[in-house]
Amino acid sequence: MLLKPINSIVNHLLQAVSAVVSVHIQMLAKKMLVLTSLLLALLVITEAQAQELNCTVQVNDAQIDVADKRVFREMERAFTAFMNNTTWTDQNYDFNEKIDCNMQITINTMPSVGTYTGTLVIRAVRPVFNTSYTSSIFTFVDRDFNFSYVEAQPLDFNINAFNNNITSMLAFYAYMVVGMDNDSFEPLGGNFAFQQARTIAQIAQQQGGIPGWDPAAGGNASRNRGALIEGVFNTRLQTLRDLMYNYHRLGMDTFTADAEASRKIILENIGALKQVRDYNPSSILLITFFDSKAIELANMFQQGSPQVKQQAYNLLTTLDPSNTEKYRAILQ
């Protein structure tokens, strides 16, 4: 008779222990699920950090008289995603290391549905060490930004093939931005990215007759994409690429430590551009540099000593006469 109460007690104890164990197993499973989710999220974030660009794309459609302009908003979303979600190199970029750039596309005409002629203004910046200031590293105006695009069109890209003009142009500028940024942190550090841009340009040129790619096509060709990338690889213009590192890494990044010494370094390196101007005063690479730097240089030397200010003004107006009005601020 005594066995029944004992058995009953044992059964209750076993049930209680089983319940406790079950709860702990459930809690452990939940913890494992949360941990797995966090690890997966970390992997996703790490993968996302591999992309190099933080690019915004804006499309100005004011000149196009159509009732439904959804396609232009779709362009902005699709082009932005293409620039930011594509891995352009094998370099690892943390989120705060991504290169900030902005692309402003103005649609000039729409010859037929899905076909557009336009102008692109692209600008990229890089941070300056120990400050919140960003310095412009690339500013370029492309007056042959012509392409075809329809809503939901996949933007497929292959470095060794020409799929369509819009992906080739976007990829070309992605590599130009990465190349300029890399050159500013390491001497000639942009070689890989620039070679990729050159490959894109050469393959596009082989298609024949597409405006903006052939540097020998006449008209606006001396300032197009083809001329830009050929300038990068022109050994007689290498001073400009050397300047990207010396200006930013040796000059701008040391500015807070010794502003006068930084101004001297920058002025000396700008002076080396005399040989570039003597060789080709209309070089698009030279023009692009000063388009990026004119305002910054004017502001920088406005704070210098009287002697340095005068030297800077004389040099800059000689090398870059088109921006003389901006440089007048140096002497004020």
Secondary structure, 3 states (H helix, E strand, C coil): CCHHHHHHHHHHHHHHHHHHHHHHHHHHHHHHHHHHHHHHHHHHHHHHCCCCEEEEEEEECCCCCCCCCHHHHHHHHHHHHHHHHCCCCCCCCCHHHCEEEEEEEEEEEEEECCEEEEEEEEEEEEECCCCCCEEEEEEEEECCCCEECCCCCCCCCECCECCCHHHHHHHHHHHHHHHHHHHHHCCCCCHHHHHHHHHHHHHHHCCCCCCCCCCCCCCCHHHCHHHHHHHHCCHHHHHHHHHHHHHHHHHHHHCCCCHHHHHHHHHHHHHCCHHHHHHCCCCHHHHHHHHHHHHHHHHHHHCCCHHHHHHHHHHHHHHCHHHHHHHHHHHC
